[in-house]
C-alpha cells in the first residue's frame, strides 16, 4: 500500500511541463494504479482466508 501511496503522491506533485505529451498517459497510470490496489486487496484476502 505504501508504494501505491508514494506513486500517487509523486504523480500528483508533477508540474505540467514534467507530464508526458501523450494525452492518454493518465489512462495507463490509472490502470496501473487500479491493478496495484486490486493486487493488494487480493493479497490481504488470501492472508485472511489462510488464517
mmCIF entry with sequence, helices, sheets and N, C-alpha, C, O atoms, coordinates in Angstrom:
data_MODEL
# 
_entry.id   MODEL 
# 
_entity.id                         1 
_entity.type                       polymer 
_entity.pdbx_number_of_molecules   1 
# 
_entity_poly.entity_id                      1 
_entity_poly.type                           'polypeptide(L)' 
_entity_poly.nstd_linkage                   no 
_entity_poly.nstd_monomer                   no 
_entity_poly.pdbx_seq_one_letter_code       
;(UNK)(UNK)(UNK)(UNK)(UNK)(UNK)(UNK)(UNK)(UNK)(UNK)(UNK)(UNK)(UNK)(UNK)(UNK)(UNK)
(UNK)(UNK)(UNK)(UNK)(UNK)(UNK)(UNK)(UNK)(UNK)(UNK)(UNK)(UNK)(UNK)(UNK)(UNK)(UNK)
(UNK)(UNK)(UNK)(UNK)(UNK)(UNK)(UNK)(UNK)(UNK)(UNK)(UNK)(UNK)(UNK)(UNK)(UNK)(UNK)
(UNK)(UNK)(UNK)
;
_entity_poly.pdbx_seq_one_letter_code_can   XXXXXXXXXXXXXXXXXXXXXXXXXXXXXXXXXXXXXXXXXXXXXXXXXXX 
_entity_poly.pdbx_strand_id                 A 
# 
loop_
_entity_poly_seq.entity_id 
_entity_poly_seq.num 
_entity_poly_seq.mon_id 
_entity_poly_seq.hetero 
1 1  UNK n 
1 2  UNK n 
1 3  UNK n 
1 4  UNK n 
1 5  UNK n 
1 6  UNK n 
1 7  UNK n 
1 8  UNK n 
1 9  UNK n 
1 10 UNK n 
1 11 UNK n 
1 12 UNK n 
1 13 UNK n 
1 14 UNK n 
1 15 UNK n 
1 16 UNK n 
1 17 UNK n 
1 18 UNK n 
1 19 UNK n 
1 20 UNK n 
1 21 UNK n 
1 22 UNK n 
1 23 UNK n 
1 24 UNK n 
1 25 UNK n 
1 26 UNK n 
1 27 UNK n 
1 28 UNK n 
1 29 UNK n 
1 30 UNK n 
1 31 UNK n 
1 32 UNK n 
1 33 UNK n 
1 34 UNK n 
1 35 UNK n 
1 36 UNK n 
1 37 UNK n 
1 38 UNK n 
1 39 UNK n 
1 40 UNK n 
1 41 UNK n 
1 42 UNK n 
1 43 UNK n 
1 44 UNK n 
1 45 UNK n 
1 46 UNK n 
1 47 UNK n 
1 48 UNK n 
1 49 UNK n 
1 50 UNK n 
1 51 UNK n 
# 
_struct_asym.id          A 
_struct_asym.entity_id   1 
# 
loop_
_struct_conf.conf_type_id 
_struct_conf.id 
_struct_conf.pdbx_PDB_helix_id 
_struct_conf.beg_label_comp_id 
_struct_conf.beg_label_asym_id 
_struct_conf.beg_label_seq_id 
_struct_conf.pdbx_beg_PDB_ins_code 
_struct_conf.end_label_comp_id 
_struct_conf.end_label_asym_id 
_struct_conf.end_label_seq_id 
_struct_conf.pdbx_end_PDB_ins_code 
_struct_conf.beg_auth_comp_id 
_struct_conf.beg_auth_asym_id 
_struct_conf.beg_auth_seq_id 
_struct_conf.end_auth_comp_id 
_struct_conf.end_auth_asym_id 
_struct_conf.end_auth_seq_id 
_struct_conf.pdbx_PDB_helix_class 
_struct_conf.details 
_struct_conf.pdbx_PDB_helix_length 
HELX_P HELX_P1 AA1 UNK A 2  ? UNK A 12 ? UNK A 2  UNK A 12 1 ? 11 
HELX_P HELX_P2 AA2 UNK A 16 ? UNK A 18 ? UNK A 16 UNK A 18 5 ? 3  
HELX_P HELX_P3 AA3 UNK A 25 ? UNK A 50 ? UNK A 25 UNK A 50 1 ? 26 
# 
_struct_conf_type.id          HELX_P 
_struct_conf_type.criteria    ? 
_struct_conf_type.reference   ? 
# 
loop_
_atom_site.group_PDB 
_atom_site.id 
_atom_site.type_symbol 
_atom_site.label_atom_id 
_atom_site.label_alt_id 
_atom_site.label_comp_id 
_atom_site.label_asym_id 
_atom_site.label_entity_id 
_atom_site.label_seq_id 
_atom_site.pdbx_PDB_ins_code 
_atom_site.Cartn_x 
_atom_site.Cartn_y 
_atom_site.Cartn_z 
_atom_site.occupancy 
_atom_site.B_iso_or_equiv 
_atom_site.pdbx_formal_charge 
_atom_site.auth_seq_id 
_atom_site.auth_comp_id 
_atom_site.auth_asym_id 
_atom_site.auth_atom_id 
_atom_site.pdbx_PDB_model_num 
ATOM 1   N N  . UNK A 1 1  ? 0.822  -1.182  0.000   1.00 0.00 ? 1  UNK A N  1 
ATOM 2   C CA . UNK A 1 1  ? 0.000  0.000   0.000   1.00 0.00 ? 1  UNK A CA 1 
ATOM 3   C C  . UNK A 1 1  ? 0.872  1.254   0.000   1.00 0.00 ? 1  UNK A C  1 
ATOM 4   O O  . UNK A 1 1  ? 0.522  2.264   -0.611  1.00 0.00 ? 1  UNK A O  1 
ATOM 5   N N  . UNK A 1 2  ? 2.001  1.181   0.685   1.00 0.00 ? 2  UNK A N  1 
ATOM 6   C CA . UNK A 1 2  ? 2.890  2.344   0.747   1.00 0.00 ? 2  UNK A CA 1 
ATOM 7   C C  . UNK A 1 2  ? 3.389  2.737   -0.643  1.00 0.00 ? 2  UNK A C  1 
ATOM 8   O O  . UNK A 1 2  ? 3.539  3.923   -0.937  1.00 0.00 ? 2  UNK A O  1 
ATOM 9   N N  . UNK A 1 3  ? 3.646  1.747   -1.493  1.00 0.00 ? 3  UNK A N  1 
ATOM 10  C CA . UNK A 1 3  ? 4.097  2.041   -2.851  1.00 0.00 ? 3  UNK A CA 1 
ATOM 11  C C  . UNK A 1 3  ? 3.034  2.732   -3.671  1.00 0.00 ? 3  UNK A C  1 
ATOM 12  O O  . UNK A 1 3  ? 3.333  3.645   -4.440  1.00 0.00 ? 3  UNK A O  1 
ATOM 13  N N  . UNK A 1 4  ? 1.796  2.305   -3.515  1.00 0.00 ? 4  UNK A N  1 
ATOM 14  C CA . UNK A 1 4  ? 0.684  2.926   -4.246  1.00 0.00 ? 4  UNK A CA 1 
ATOM 15  C C  . UNK A 1 4  ? 0.531  4.377   -3.802  1.00 0.00 ? 4  UNK A C  1 
ATOM 16  O O  . UNK A 1 4  ? 0.335  5.269   -4.627  1.00 0.00 ? 4  UNK A O  1 
ATOM 17  N N  . UNK A 1 5  ? 0.622  4.604   -2.505  1.00 0.00 ? 5  UNK A N  1 
ATOM 18  C CA . UNK A 1 5  ? 0.510  5.966   -1.974  1.00 0.00 ? 5  UNK A CA 1 
ATOM 19  C C  . UNK A 1 5  ? 1.660  6.825   -2.486  1.00 0.00 ? 5  UNK A C  1 
ATOM 20  O O  . UNK A 1 5  ? 1.448  7.963   -2.905  1.00 0.00 ? 5  UNK A O  1 
ATOM 21  N N  . UNK A 1 6  ? 2.866  6.290   -2.453  1.00 0.00 ? 6  UNK A N  1 
ATOM 22  C CA . UNK A 1 6  ? 4.027  7.052   -2.923  1.00 0.00 ? 6  UNK A CA 1 
ATOM 23  C C  . UNK A 1 6  ? 3.909  7.401   -4.405  1.00 0.00 ? 6  UNK A C  1 
ATOM 24  O O  . UNK A 1 6  ? 4.208  8.527   -4.803  1.00 0.00 ? 6  UNK A O  1 
ATOM 25  N N  . UNK A 1 7  ? 3.477  6.444   -5.219  1.00 0.00 ? 7  UNK A N  1 
ATOM 26  C CA . UNK A 1 7  ? 3.323  6.702   -6.643  1.00 0.00 ? 7  UNK A CA 1 
ATOM 27  C C  . UNK A 1 7  ? 2.260  7.764   -6.898  1.00 0.00 ? 7  UNK A C  1 
ATOM 28  O O  . UNK A 1 7  ? 2.447  8.649   -7.733  1.00 0.00 ? 7  UNK A O  1 
ATOM 29  N N  . UNK A 1 8  ? 1.161  7.674   -6.186  1.00 0.00 ? 8  UNK A N  1 
ATOM 30  C CA . UNK A 1 8  ? 0.088  8.655   -6.351  1.00 0.00 ? 8  UNK A CA 1 
ATOM 31  C C  . UNK A 1 8  ? 0.568  10.047  -5.976  1.00 0.00 ? 8  UNK A C  1 
ATOM 32  O O  . UNK A 1 8  ? 0.287  11.016  -6.680  1.00 0.00 ? 8  UNK A O  1 
ATOM 33  N N  . UNK A 1 9  ? 1.288  10.147  -4.873  1.00 0.00 ? 9  UNK A N  1 
ATOM 34  C CA . UNK A 1 9  ? 1.808  11.459  -4.450  1.00 0.00 ? 9  UNK A CA 1 
ATOM 35  C C  . UNK A 1 9  ? 2.839  11.990  -5.437  1.00 0.00 ? 9  UNK A C  1 
ATOM 36  O O  . UNK A 1 9  ? 2.893  13.191  -5.700  1.00 0.00 ? 9  UNK A O  1 
ATOM 37  N N  . UNK A 1 10 ? 3.653  11.099  -5.981  1.00 0.00 ? 10 UNK A N  1 
ATOM 38  C CA . UNK A 1 10 ? 4.643  11.514  -6.971  1.00 0.00 ? 10 UNK A CA 1 
ATOM 39  C C  . UNK A 1 10 ? 3.966  12.112  -8.201  1.00 0.00 ? 10 UNK A C  1 
ATOM 40  O O  . UNK A 1 10 ? 4.324  13.203  -8.645  1.00 0.00 ? 10 UNK A O  1 
ATOM 41  N N  . UNK A 1 11 ? 3.005  11.405  -8.737  1.00 0.00 ? 11 UNK A N  1 
ATOM 42  C CA . UNK A 1 11 ? 2.311  11.888  -9.939  1.00 0.00 ? 11 UNK A CA 1 
ATOM 43  C C  . UNK A 1 11 ? 1.548  13.173  -9.624  1.00 0.00 ? 11 UNK A C  1 
ATOM 44  O O  . UNK A 1 11 ? 1.514  14.091  -10.443 1.00 0.00 ? 11 UNK A O  1 
ATOM 45  N N  . UNK A 1 12 ? 0.944  13.240  -8.458  1.00 0.00 ? 12 UNK A N  1 
ATOM 46  C CA . UNK A 1 12 ? 0.198  14.442  -8.082  1.00 0.00 ? 12 UNK A CA 1 
ATOM 47  C C  . UNK A 1 12 ? 1.126  15.651  -7.974  1.00 0.00 ? 12 UNK A C  1 
ATOM 48  O O  . UNK A 1 12 ? 0.697  16.784  -8.191  1.00 0.00 ? 12 UNK A O  1 
ATOM 49  N N  . UNK A 1 13 ? 2.382  15.416  -7.642  1.00 0.00 ? 13 UNK A N  1 
ATOM 50  C CA . UNK A 1 13 ? 3.327  16.508  -7.474  1.00 0.00 ? 13 UNK A CA 1 
ATOM 51  C C  . UNK A 1 13 ? 4.040  16.937  -8.748  1.00 0.00 ? 13 UNK A C  1 
ATOM 52  O O  . UNK A 1 13 ? 4.811  17.896  -8.723  1.00 0.00 ? 13 UNK A O  1 
ATOM 53  N N  . UNK A 1 14 ? 3.804  16.254  -9.854  1.00 0.00 ? 14 UNK A N  1 
ATOM 54  C CA . UNK A 1 14 ? 4.463  16.627  -11.102 1.00 0.00 ? 14 UNK A CA 1 
ATOM 55  C C  . UNK A 1 14 ? 3.940  17.967  -11.601 1.00 0.00 ? 14 UNK A C  1 
ATOM 56  O O  . UNK A 1 14 ? 2.747  18.262  -11.526 1.00 0.00 ? 14 UNK A O  1 
ATOM 57  N N  . UNK A 1 15 ? 4.861  18.759  -12.109 1.00 0.00 ? 15 UNK A N  1 
ATOM 58  C CA . UNK A 1 15 ? 4.443  20.014  -12.738 1.00 0.00 ? 15 UNK A CA 1 
ATOM 59  C C  . UNK A 1 15 ? 3.971  19.716  -14.153 1.00 0.00 ? 15 UNK A C  1 
ATOM 60  O O  . UNK A 1 15 ? 4.311  18.682  -14.727 1.00 0.00 ? 15 UNK A O  1 
ATOM 61  N N  . UNK A 1 16 ? 3.203  20.611  -14.697 1.00 0.00 ? 16 UNK A N  1 
ATOM 62  C CA . UNK A 1 16 ? 2.622  20.369  -16.024 1.00 0.00 ? 16 UNK A CA 1 
ATOM 63  C C  . UNK A 1 16 ? 3.697  20.080  -17.070 1.00 0.00 ? 16 UNK A C  1 
ATOM 64  O O  . UNK A 1 16 ? 3.499  19.216  -17.924 1.00 0.00 ? 16 UNK A O  1 
ATOM 65  N N  . UNK A 1 17 ? 4.806  20.769  -17.023 1.00 0.00 ? 17 UNK A N  1 
ATOM 66  C CA . UNK A 1 17 ? 5.860  20.566  -18.019 1.00 0.00 ? 17 UNK A CA 1 
ATOM 67  C C  . UNK A 1 17 ? 6.568  19.223  -17.838 1.00 0.00 ? 17 UNK A C  1 
ATOM 68  O O  . UNK A 1 17 ? 7.256  18.765  -18.750 1.00 0.00 ? 17 UNK A O  1 
ATOM 69  N N  . UNK A 1 18 ? 6.410  18.587  -16.672 1.00 0.00 ? 18 UNK A N  1 
ATOM 70  C CA . UNK A 1 18 ? 7.021  17.285  -16.430 1.00 0.00 ? 18 UNK A CA 1 
ATOM 71  C C  . UNK A 1 18 ? 6.149  16.128  -16.915 1.00 0.00 ? 18 UNK A C  1 
ATOM 72  O O  . UNK A 1 18 ? 6.613  14.991  -17.003 1.00 0.00 ? 18 UNK A O  1 
ATOM 73  N N  . UNK A 1 19 ? 4.897  16.416  -17.226 1.00 0.00 ? 19 UNK A N  1 
ATOM 74  C CA . UNK A 1 19 ? 3.976  15.376  -17.672 1.00 0.00 ? 19 UNK A CA 1 
ATOM 75  C C  . UNK A 1 19 ? 4.249  15.005  -19.119 1.00 0.00 ? 19 UNK A C  1 
ATOM 76  O O  . UNK A 1 19 ? 4.681  15.850  -19.904 1.00 0.00 ? 19 UNK A O  1 
ATOM 77  N N  . UNK A 1 20 ? 4.003  13.756  -19.481 1.00 0.00 ? 20 UNK A N  1 
ATOM 78  C CA . UNK A 1 20 ? 4.193  13.349  -20.871 1.00 0.00 ? 20 UNK A CA 1 
ATOM 79  C C  . UNK A 1 20 ? 3.265  14.129  -21.808 1.00 0.00 ? 20 UNK A C  1 
ATOM 80  O O  . UNK A 1 20 ? 2.186  14.571  -21.414 1.00 0.00 ? 20 UNK A O  1 
ATOM 81  N N  . UNK A 1 21 ? 3.707  14.283  -23.035 1.00 0.00 ? 21 UNK A N  1 
ATOM 82  C CA . UNK A 1 21 ? 2.897  14.978  -24.035 1.00 0.00 ? 21 UNK A CA 1 
ATOM 83  C C  . UNK A 1 21 ? 1.695  14.150  -24.477 1.00 0.00 ? 21 UNK A C  1 
ATOM 84  O O  . UNK A 1 21 ? 0.704  14.691  -24.967 1.00 0.00 ? 21 UNK A O  1 
ATOM 85  N N  . UNK A 1 22 ? 1.791  12.842  -24.302 1.00 0.00 ? 22 UNK A N  1 
ATOM 86  C CA . UNK A 1 22 ? 0.716  11.946  -24.713 1.00 0.00 ? 22 UNK A CA 1 
ATOM 87  C C  . UNK A 1 22 ? -0.530 12.203  -23.865 1.00 0.00 ? 22 UNK A C  1 
ATOM 88  O O  . UNK A 1 22 ? -0.470 12.153  -22.637 1.00 0.00 ? 22 UNK A O  1 
ATOM 89  N N  . UNK A 1 23 ? -1.637 12.474  -24.511 1.00 0.00 ? 23 UNK A N  1 
ATOM 90  C CA . UNK A 1 23 ? -2.875 12.763  -23.785 1.00 0.00 ? 23 UNK A CA 1 
ATOM 91  C C  . UNK A 1 23 ? -3.426 11.543  -23.054 1.00 0.00 ? 23 UNK A C  1 
ATOM 92  O O  . UNK A 1 23 ? -4.267 11.686  -22.166 1.00 0.00 ? 23 UNK A O  1 
ATOM 93  N N  . UNK A 1 24 ? -2.969 10.360  -23.409 1.00 0.00 ? 24 UNK A N  1 
ATOM 94  C CA . UNK A 1 24 ? -3.519 9.135   -22.811 1.00 0.00 ? 24 UNK A CA 1 
ATOM 95  C C  . UNK A 1 24 ? -2.686 8.633   -21.631 1.00 0.00 ? 24 UNK A C  1 
ATOM 96  O O  . UNK A 1 24 ? -2.956 7.544   -21.124 1.00 0.00 ? 24 UNK A O  1 
ATOM 97  N N  . UNK A 1 25 ? -1.676 9.393   -21.173 1.00 0.00 ? 25 UNK A N  1 
ATOM 98  C CA . UNK A 1 25 ? -0.817 8.915   -20.095 1.00 0.00 ? 25 UNK A CA 1 
ATOM 99  C C  . UNK A 1 25 ? -1.616 8.588   -18.841 1.00 0.00 ? 25 UNK A C  1 
ATOM 100 O O  . UNK A 1 25 ? -1.284 7.649   -18.116 1.00 0.00 ? 25 UNK A O  1 
ATOM 101 N N  . UNK A 1 26 ? -2.675 9.364   -18.581 1.00 0.00 ? 26 UNK A N  1 
ATOM 102 C CA . UNK A 1 26 ? -3.446 9.157   -17.357 1.00 0.00 ? 26 UNK A CA 1 
ATOM 103 C C  . UNK A 1 26 ? -4.167 7.815   -17.363 1.00 0.00 ? 26 UNK A C  1 
ATOM 104 O O  . UNK A 1 26 ? -4.383 7.225   -16.304 1.00 0.00 ? 26 UNK A O  1 
ATOM 105 N N  . UNK A 1 27 ? -4.538 7.327   -18.540 1.00 0.00 ? 27 UNK A N  1 
ATOM 106 C CA . UNK A 1 27 ? -5.193 6.011   -18.612 1.00 0.00 ? 27 UNK A CA 1 
ATOM 107 C C  . UNK A 1 27 ? -4.236 4.914   -18.190 1.00 0.00 ? 27 UNK A C  1 
ATOM 108 O O  . UNK A 1 27 ? -4.599 4.015   -17.432 1.00 0.00 ? 27 UNK A O  1 
ATOM 109 N N  . UNK A 1 28 ? -3.019 4.994   -18.681 1.00 0.00 ? 28 UNK A N  1 
ATOM 110 C CA . UNK A 1 28 ? -2.007 3.998   -18.329 1.00 0.00 ? 28 UNK A CA 1 
ATOM 111 C C  . UNK A 1 28 ? -1.722 4.065   -16.835 1.00 0.00 ? 28 UNK A C  1 
ATOM 112 O O  . UNK A 1 28 ? -1.639 3.033   -16.171 1.00 0.00 ? 28 UNK A O  1 
ATOM 113 N N  . UNK A 1 29 ? -1.573 5.267   -16.309 1.00 0.00 ? 29 UNK A N  1 
ATOM 114 C CA . UNK A 1 29 ? -1.308 5.436   -14.882 1.00 0.00 ? 29 UNK A CA 1 
ATOM 115 C C  . UNK A 1 29 ? -2.454 4.882   -14.038 1.00 0.00 ? 29 UNK A C  1 
ATOM 116 O O  . UNK A 1 29 ? -2.227 4.123   -13.096 1.00 0.00 ? 29 UNK A O  1 
ATOM 117 N N  . UNK A 1 30 ? -3.675 5.260   -14.376 1.00 0.00 ? 30 UNK A N  1 
ATOM 118 C CA . UNK A 1 30 ? -4.820 4.823   -13.577 1.00 0.00 ? 30 UNK A CA 1 
ATOM 119 C C  . UNK A 1 30 ? -5.046 3.316   -13.667 1.00 0.00 ? 30 UNK A C  1 
ATOM 120 O O  . UNK A 1 30 ? -5.451 2.699   -12.681 1.00 0.00 ? 30 UNK A O  1 
ATOM 121 N N  . UNK A 1 31 ? -4.791 2.710   -14.830 1.00 0.00 ? 31 UNK A N  1 
ATOM 122 C CA . UNK A 1 31 ? -4.896 1.251   -14.939 1.00 0.00 ? 31 UNK A CA 1 
ATOM 123 C C  . UNK A 1 31 ? -3.866 0.583   -14.045 1.00 0.00 ? 31 UNK A C  1 
ATOM 124 O O  . UNK A 1 31 ? -4.179 -0.376  -13.339 1.00 0.00 ? 31 UNK A O  1 
ATOM 125 N N  . UNK A 1 32 ? -2.644 1.086   -14.073 1.00 0.00 ? 32 UNK A N  1 
ATOM 126 C CA . UNK A 1 32 ? -1.591 0.537   -13.219 1.00 0.00 ? 32 UNK A CA 1 
ATOM 127 C C  . UNK A 1 32 ? -1.921 0.700   -11.751 1.00 0.00 ? 32 UNK A C  1 
ATOM 128 O O  . UNK A 1 32 ? -1.692 -0.209  -10.954 1.00 0.00 ? 32 UNK A O  1 
ATOM 129 N N  . UNK A 1 33 ? -2.451 1.841   -11.392 1.00 0.00 ? 33 UNK A N  1 
ATOM 130 C CA . UNK A 1 33 ? -2.841 2.094   -10.006 1.00 0.00 ? 33 UNK A CA 1 
ATOM 131 C C  . UNK A 1 33 ? -3.971 1.153   -9.592  1.00 0.00 ? 33 UNK A C  1 
ATOM 132 O O  . UNK A 1 33 ? -3.934 0.577   -8.505  1.00 0.00 ? 33 UNK A O  1 
ATOM 133 N N  . UNK A 1 34 ? -4.966 0.998   -10.448 1.00 0.00 ? 34 UNK A N  1 
ATOM 134 C CA . UNK A 1 34 ? -6.083 0.095   -10.150 1.00 0.00 ? 34 UNK A CA 1 
ATOM 135 C C  . UNK A 1 34 ? -5.591 -1.342  -10.007 1.00 0.00 ? 34 UNK A C  1 
ATOM 136 O O  . UNK A 1 34 ? -6.033 -2.061  -9.111  1.00 0.00 ? 34 UNK A O  1 
ATOM 137 N N  . UNK A 1 35 ? -4.680 -1.765  -10.883 1.00 0.00 ? 35 UNK A N  1 
ATOM 138 C CA . UNK A 1 35 ? -4.128 -3.122  -10.781 1.00 0.00 ? 35 UNK A CA 1 
ATOM 139 C C  . UNK A 1 35 ? -3.378 -3.312  -9.472  1.00 0.00 ? 35 UNK A C  1 
ATOM 140 O O  . UNK A 1 35 ? -3.494 -4.357  -8.832  1.00 0.00 ? 35 UNK A O  1 
ATOM 141 N N  . UNK A 1 36 ? -2.606 -2.301  -9.073  1.00 0.00 ? 36 UNK A N  1 
ATOM 142 C CA . UNK A 1 36 ? -1.844 -2.393  -7.828  1.00 0.00 ? 36 UNK A CA 1 
ATOM 143 C C  . UNK A 1 36 ? -2.776 -2.484  -6.617  1.00 0.00 ? 36 UNK A C  1 
ATOM 144 O O  . UNK A 1 36 ? -2.547 -3.289  -5.714  1.00 0.00 ? 36 UNK A O  1 
ATOM 145 N N  . UNK A 1 37 ? -3.806 -1.674  -6.601  1.00 0.00 ? 37 UNK A N  1 
ATOM 146 C CA . UNK A 1 37 ? -4.755 -1.713  -5.487  1.00 0.00 ? 37 UNK A CA 1 
ATOM 147 C C  . UNK A 1 37 ? -5.491 -3.047  -5.461  1.00 0.00 ? 37 UNK A C  1 
ATOM 148 O O  . UNK A 1 37 ? -5.731 -3.604  -4.390  1.00 0.00 ? 37 UNK A O  1 
ATOM 149 N N  . UNK A 1 38 ? -5.847 -3.560  -6.628  1.00 0.00 ? 38 UNK A N  1 
ATOM 150 C CA . UNK A 1 38 ? -6.510 -4.858  -6.722  1.00 0.00 ? 38 UNK A CA 1 
ATOM 151 C C  . UNK A 1 38 ? -5.606 -5.963  -6.174  1.00 0.00 ? 38 UNK A C  1 
ATOM 152 O O  . UNK A 1 38 ? -6.063 -6.828  -5.426  1.00 0.00 ? 38 UNK A O  1 
ATOM 153 N N  . UNK A 1 39 ? -4.338 -5.933  -6.542  1.00 0.00 ? 39 UNK A N  1 
ATOM 154 C CA . UNK A 1 39 ? -3.386 -6.937  -6.045  1.00 0.00 ? 39 UNK A CA 1 
ATOM 155 C C  . UNK A 1 39 ? -3.253 -6.867  -4.527  1.00 0.00 ? 39 UNK A C  1 
ATOM 156 O O  . UNK A 1 39 ? -3.193 -7.900  -3.861  1.00 0.00 ? 39 UNK A O  1 
ATOM 157 N N  . UNK A 1 40 ? -3.207 -5.672  -3.986  1.00 0.00 ? 40 UNK A N  1 
ATOM 158 C CA . UNK A 1 40 ? -3.117 -5.507  -2.533  1.00 0.00 ? 40 UNK A CA 1 
ATOM 159 C C  . UNK A 1 40 ? -4.350 -6.103  -1.864  1.00 0.00 ? 40 UNK A C  1 
ATOM 160 O O  . UNK A 1 40 ? -4.245 -6.815  -0.865  1.00 0.00 ? 40 UNK A O  1 
ATOM 161 N N  . UNK A 1 41 ? -5.515 -5.805  -2.423  1.00 0.00 ? 41 UNK A N  1 
ATOM 162 C CA . UNK A 1 41 ? -6.758 -6.342  -1.867  1.00 0.00 ? 41 UNK A CA 1 
ATOM 163 C C  . UNK A 1 41 ? -6.805 -7.859  -1.918  1.00 0.00 ? 41 UNK A C  1 
ATOM 164 O O  . UNK A 1 41 ? -7.236 -8.504  -0.962  1.00 0.00 ? 41 UNK A O  1 
ATOM 165 N N  . UNK A 1 42 ? -6.362 -8.430  -3.033  1.00 0.00 ? 42 UNK A N  1 
ATOM 166 C CA . UNK A 1 42 ? -6.375 -9.885  -3.164  1.00 0.00 ? 42 UNK A CA 1 
ATOM 167 C C  . UNK A 1 42 ? -5.372 -10.528 -2.211  1.00 0.00 ? 42 UNK A C  1 
ATOM 168 O O  . UNK A 1 42 ? -5.648 -11.585 -1.643  1.00 0.00 ? 42 UNK A O  1 
ATOM 169 N N  . UNK A 1 43 ? -4.218 -9.902  -2.031  1.00 0.00 ? 43 UNK A N  1 
ATOM 170 C CA . UNK A 1 43 ? -3.218 -10.442 -1.111  1.00 0.00 ? 43 UNK A CA 1 
ATOM 171 C C  . UNK A 1 43 ? -3.739 -10.425 0.324   1.00 0.00 ? 43 UNK A C  1 
ATOM 172 O O  . UNK A 1 43 ? -3.532 -11.377 1.077   1.00 0.00 ? 43 UNK A O  1 
ATOM 173 N N  . UNK A 1 44 ? -4.404 -9.357  0.694   1.00 0.00 ? 44 UNK A N  1 
ATOM 174 C CA . UNK A 1 44 ? -4.982 -9.273  2.037   1.00 0.00 ? 44 UNK A CA 1 
ATOM 175 C C  . UNK A 1 44 ? -6.068 -10.327 2.214   1.00 0.00 ? 44 UNK A C  1 
ATOM 176 O O  . UNK A 1 44 ? -6.170 -10.949 3.271   1.00 0.00 ? 44 UNK A O  1 
ATOM 177 N N  . UNK A 1 45 ? -6.879 -10.524 1.178   1.00 0.00 ? 45 UNK A N  1 
ATOM 178 C CA . UNK A 1 45 ? -7.948 -11.523 1.242   1.00 0.00 ? 45 UNK A CA 1 
ATOM 179 C C  . UNK A 1 45 ? -7.356 -12.923 1.378   1.00 0.00 ? 45 UNK A C  1 
ATOM 180 O O  . UNK A 1 45 ? -7.857 -13.735 2.156   1.00 0.00 ? 45 UNK A O  1 
ATOM 181 N N  . UNK A 1 46 ? -6.297 -13.210 0.631   1.00 0.00 ? 46 UNK A N  1 
ATOM 182 C CA . UNK A 1 46 ? -5.652 -14.534 0.722   1.00 0.00 ? 46 UNK A CA 1 
ATOM 183 C C  . UNK A 1 46 ? -5.075 -14.758 2.118   1.00 0.00 ? 46 UNK A C  1 
ATOM 184 O O  . UNK A 1 46 ? -5.158 -15.862 2.656   1.00 0.00 ? 46 UNK A O  1 
ATOM 185 N N  . UNK A 1 47 ? -4.496 -13.720 2.701   1.00 0.00 ? 47 UNK A N  1 
ATOM 186 C CA . UNK A 1 47 ? -3.967 -13.860 4.064   1.00 0.00 ? 47 UNK A CA 1 
ATOM 187 C C  . UNK A 1 47 ? -5.087 -14.095 5.058   1.00 0.00 ? 47 UNK A C  1 
ATOM 188 O O  . UNK A 1 47 ? -4.952 -14.888 5.990   1.00 0.00 ? 47 UNK A O  1 
ATOM 189 N N  . UNK A 1 48 ? -6.210 -13.389 4.848   1.00 0.00 ? 48 UNK A N  1 
ATOM 190 C CA . UNK A 1 48 ? -7.352 -13.530 5.762   1.00 0.00 ? 48 UNK A CA 1 
ATOM 191 C C  . UNK A 1 48 ? -7.950 -14.937 5.667   1.00 0.00 ? 48 UNK A C  1 
ATOM 192 O O  . UNK A 1 48 ? -8.290 -15.542 6.684   1.00 0.00 ? 48 UNK A O  1 
ATOM 193 N N  . UNK A 1 49 ? -8.074 -15.445 4.460   1.00 0.00 ? 49 UNK A N  1 
ATOM 194 C CA . UNK A 1 49 ? -8.628 -16.790 4.248   1.00 0.00 ? 49 UNK A CA 1 
ATOM 195 C C  . UNK A 1 49 ? -7.673 -17.841 4.799   1.00 0.00 ? 49 UNK A C  1 
ATOM 196 O O  . UNK A 1 49 ? -8.107 -18.853 5.350   1.00 0.00 ? 49 UNK A O  1 
ATOM 197 N N  . UNK A 1 50 ? -6.385 -17.604 4.650   1.00 0.00 ? 50 UNK A N  1 
ATOM 198 C CA . UNK A 1 50 ? -5.381 -18.576 5.100   1.00 0.00 ? 50 UNK A CA 1 
ATOM 199 C C  . UNK A 1 50 ? -5.253 -18.676 6.610   1.00 0.00 ? 50 UNK A C  1 
ATOM 200 O O  . UNK A 1 50 ? -4.673 -19.639 7.112   1.00 0.00 ? 50 UNK A O  1 
ATOM 201 N N  . UNK A 1 51 ? -5.772 -17.716 7.339   1.00 0.00 ? 51 UNK A N  1 
ATOM 202 C CA . UNK A 1 51 ? -5.648 -17.763 8.821   1.00 0.00 ? 51 UNK A CA 1 
ATOM 203 C C  . UNK A 1 51 ? -6.706 -18.575 9.448   1.00 0.00 ? 51 UNK A C  1 
ATOM 204 O O  . UNK A 1 51 ? -6.738 -18.710 10.671  1.00 0.00 ? 51 UNK A O  1 
# 
